[in-house]
Amino acid sequence: MAAEPGREDGSPPSTASEPELRGVDLARRALEEARAAARASGKAVGQGRASPRKGGVRALRRRSGWSGARPDDRDPQLLSALAGSLAKSRGWSGKVAEGMVFGRWSAVVGDDIAAHADPVSLTDGVLSIQAESTAWATQLRMLQSQILAKINAAVGQGVVTSLKISGPAAPSWRKGERHIKGRGPRDTYG
C-alpha cells in the first residue's frame, strides 16, 4: 500500500466509512485496544498495579511521600538520636559513655569540682581523678559517693564503678640536668 499523499507517518489511509481520529478520541481508541489485548492475553484489567484508592487515605499518603501528623521514619531526626542509634548498632555505646565522662566533665560533676579536679584515666570501670591540692583530694574522697552518683546519672550505670582520687604529685628532689642514682638527700646526712 502506498502512503496517502500528505501523510508522512506511513499509516494506512483512512477510509470514507471511518472518520480520522484526533486528540482525545485517538487516546480513547488506543486505551480500548490495549484493554482488549489484555483481556485476550488472560490478564484482568486492574491487576497491573495497586490503585491508591484500595488502601484508602493511608496508601495515598505513602505513595505521595509525605508522612502526616504522627511521627514517622521519614521525618527529620535529631542528630544526637541518629548518632546514639549508630553507636548502639555498632557496639560503640561503652566507648561513647567513657568519652562523655571526659568530654563533659564540668557538666557531669559541676563547675566547682571541675575547676579543682580533672579526670585522668578510666580503666575497667575505675576512674582516676587528679586533684589540684591535697585539701581538694581529701574533700573529693568525702564526696566520693555523691560524685559517683552524678557520673552514673549522666553517662549510665556500670560505666564508672569506683573512683581513685589522688592529690598532686610529690615534689622531686632532682635538681638540674644530671643525676646520680642513690637514696637522694638522705645519704648526705650522718
Legacy VTK file of the C-alpha trace (Angstrom):
# vtk DataFile Version 3.0
C-alpha trace
ASCII
DATASET POLYDATA
POINTS 190 float
0.000 0.000 0.000
1.261 3.405 -0.844
1.129 6.187 1.668
-1.643 8.668 1.227
-0.450 11.985 -0.082
0.159 14.401 2.791
0.649 11.566 5.410
4.284 11.225 6.367
3.915 8.606 9.107
3.149 5.796 6.705
-0.088 4.820 8.439
-2.824 3.239 6.306
-5.108 5.657 4.560
-8.389 6.398 6.234
-11.481 5.061 4.592
-14.583 7.030 3.903
-16.660 4.963 6.354
-14.213 5.550 9.254
-13.564 9.203 10.179
-9.993 10.228 11.085
-9.493 10.265 14.901
-7.641 13.073 16.637
-6.775 14.091 20.215
-8.944 12.572 22.930
-10.774 10.242 20.557
-7.471 8.746 19.408
-6.372 8.208 23.031
-9.679 6.533 23.924
-9.387 4.193 20.997
-5.793 3.248 21.917
-6.909 2.559 25.515
-9.785 0.343 24.348
-7.451 -1.609 22.102
-4.958 -2.082 24.953
-7.716 -3.326 27.272
-8.970 -5.737 24.644
-5.440 -7.075 24.116
-5.017 -7.542 27.872
-8.302 -9.457 28.135
-7.269 -11.637 25.230
-3.944 -12.496 26.895
-5.692 -13.521 30.148
-4.835 -10.601 32.434
-7.556 -8.792 34.293
-7.694 -5.085 33.632
-6.822 -3.847 37.165
-4.017 -6.312 38.025
-1.062 -4.289 36.755
-0.590 -2.053 39.777
-2.399 -1.386 43.024
-4.742 1.533 42.997
-4.138 4.169 45.641
-7.863 4.122 46.379
-7.793 0.481 47.523
-5.852 1.295 50.704
-7.734 4.491 51.374
-6.022 7.660 52.515
-3.101 5.796 54.121
-1.995 4.247 50.812
-2.274 7.636 49.120
-0.025 9.183 51.804
2.635 6.519 51.401
2.606 6.945 47.676
2.749 10.734 47.714
5.789 10.957 50.021
4.503 12.955 52.993
4.153 11.429 56.424
1.291 13.260 58.108
0.744 14.431 61.665
2.218 11.465 63.533
5.953 10.698 63.842
7.298 8.562 61.026
10.644 7.106 59.897
10.721 9.615 57.054
10.507 12.635 59.377
13.676 14.634 60.094
15.592 13.112 63.011
17.771 14.741 65.665
21.474 14.252 65.052
22.004 13.093 68.643
19.347 10.380 68.239
20.884 9.180 64.981
24.395 9.167 66.466
23.129 7.260 69.510
21.415 4.619 67.401
24.519 4.303 65.212
26.749 3.837 68.273
24.356 1.256 69.702
24.136 -0.713 66.452
27.929 -0.767 66.027
28.663 -1.655 69.669
30.283 1.679 70.495
27.990 2.589 73.396
30.549 1.821 76.101
33.281 3.865 74.439
30.903 6.776 73.827
29.862 6.754 77.503
33.513 6.712 78.577
34.203 9.651 76.276
31.280 11.572 77.789
32.919 11.362 81.218
35.982 13.183 79.887
34.288 15.425 77.315
31.531 16.746 79.570
33.386 16.612 82.879
32.239 20.046 84.112
28.596 19.326 83.195
28.728 15.896 84.855
30.285 16.808 88.235
29.647 20.548 88.373
31.778 23.607 87.756
33.193 23.828 91.300
34.633 20.306 91.331
35.724 20.526 87.690
37.714 23.693 88.449
39.830 21.831 91.041
39.974 18.252 89.733
40.469 16.582 86.348
39.778 13.018 85.181
43.000 11.252 84.193
42.061 7.747 83.050
39.237 5.225 83.022
40.318 1.599 83.192
37.977 -1.328 83.935
35.382 0.976 85.482
37.868 2.738 87.791
38.055 6.488 87.133
41.294 8.119 88.259
40.883 11.752 89.305
43.779 14.159 89.906
43.016 16.961 92.398
44.968 20.213 92.363
45.810 20.059 96.078
45.806 17.558 98.916
42.961 19.503 100.554
40.801 19.071 97.439
41.765 15.385 97.227
40.561 14.897 100.806
37.340 16.803 100.072
36.681 14.697 96.943
37.233 11.468 98.904
34.491 12.578 101.328
32.173 13.362 98.381
33.084 10.180 96.503
29.648 8.520 96.679
27.863 11.693 95.518
30.321 12.192 92.621
29.867 8.572 91.576
26.061 9.003 91.660
26.311 12.132 89.453
28.526 10.311 86.949
26.191 7.302 86.791
23.176 9.581 86.311
24.879 11.437 83.458
26.502 8.608 81.484
24.740 5.457 82.664
25.173 2.725 85.234
28.211 0.473 85.085
30.479 2.787 83.097
32.246 4.044 86.240
32.135 1.661 89.201
34.656 3.315 91.543
36.853 6.387 91.882
40.579 6.625 92.592
41.310 10.133 93.838
44.881 11.372 94.163
46.433 14.688 95.067
49.220 16.456 93.265
52.497 14.613 92.654
55.113 14.809 95.432
57.964 17.260 94.861
61.048 15.909 93.187
64.482 16.147 94.808
66.161 16.136 91.414
67.727 19.430 90.511
69.493 20.139 87.252
70.221 18.019 84.202
72.495 15.403 85.731
71.520 12.959 88.427
73.354 10.198 90.303
71.363 7.148 91.395
71.079 6.728 95.096
68.890 7.415 98.088
68.743 11.120 97.447
69.378 13.785 100.109
69.286 11.262 102.965
72.711 9.785 102.151
74.464 13.073 102.941
73.124 13.156 106.474
75.252 11.330 109.057
LINES 1 191
190 0 1 2 3 4 5 6 7 8 9 10 11 12 13 14 15 16 17 18 19 20 21 22 23 24 25 26 27 28 29 30 31 32 33 34 35 36 37 38 39 40 41 42 43 44 45 46 47 48 49 50 51 52 53 54 55 56 57 58 59 60 61 62 63 64 65 66 67 68 69 70 71 72 73 74 75 76 77 78 79 80 81 82 83 84 85 86 87 88 89 90 91 92 93 94 95 96 97 98 99 100 101 102 103 104 105 106 107 108 109 110 111 112 113 114 115 116 117 118 119 120 121 122 123 124 125 126 127 128 129 130 131 132 133 134 135 136 137 138 139 140 141 142 143 144 145 146 147 148 149 150 151 152 153 154 155 156 157 158 159 160 161 162 163 164 165 166 167 168 169 170 171 172 173 174 175 176 177 178 179 180 181 182 183 184 185 186 187 188 189
